[in-house]
């Protein structure tokens, strides 16, 4: 298996990057991780980092569903 990660973690819509970073910071604050943008993410547990990503997806799904109504 190749260890090439060239297709991962690419921003498909570069204009969305700032919005995703704002959402990430907002969600991290909601789950109790203050000053998330300045924290070394490697010092956080997998669970803590997973909460941020999971809640980001949850927020995006909720926003999308509200847009459908």
C-alpha positions in Angstrom: 0.0 0.0 0.0 1.3 3.4 -0.9 1.9 6.1 1.7 1.1 8.9 -0.8 -1.4 11.3 0.9 -1.5 13.8 -2.0 -5.3 13.6 -2.2 -6.0 14.1 1.4 -6.6 17.3 3.3 -6.9 19.3 0.2 -9.2 22.3 0.3 -11.4 21.8 -2.7 -12.9 25.3 -2.5 -10.1 27.6 -1.3 -12.6 30.4 -0.5 -14.2 28.1 2.1 -11.0 27.7 4.1 -11.5 30.8 6.3 -15.1 29.8 7.1 -14.0 26.3 8.0 -11.3 27.6 10.3 -13.9 29.9 12.0 -16.2 26.9 12.5 -13.4 24.8 13.9 -12.5 27.5 16.4 -16.2 28.0 17.4 -16.7 24.2 17.8 -13.5 23.8 19.8 -14.7 26.5 22.2 -18.1 24.7 22.5 -16.4 21.5 23.5 -14.1 23.2 26.1 -10.9 23.8 24.1 -10.2 27.4 24.4 -7.5 29.1 22.3 -7.7 26.1 19.9 -6.0 27.9 17.0 -2.8 28.3 19.1 -2.7 24.9 20.7 -0.3 22.2 19.4 -2.9 19.7 18.1 -0.4 16.9 18.6 -0.6 17.5 22.3 -4.4 16.8 22.3 -5.9 13.4 22.6 -7.5 11.6 19.7 -10.8 12.0 21.5 -10.4 15.8 21.8 -9.5 16.2 18.2 -12.2 13.8 17.2 -14.8 15.8 19.0 -13.9 19.0 17.1 -14.2 17.2 13.7 -17.3 15.4 14.7 -19.1 18.4 15.9 -18.0 20.4 12.8 -19.7 17.7 10.6 -22.8 17.8 12.9 -23.0 21.6 12.5 -22.6 21.4 8.7 -25.3 18.8 8.4 -27.7 20.8 10.6 -27.1 24.0 8.5 -27.6 22.1 5.3 -30.9 20.5 6.6 -32.1 23.9 7.7 -31.4 25.2 4.2 -33.6 22.5 2.7 -36.7 23.7 4.7 
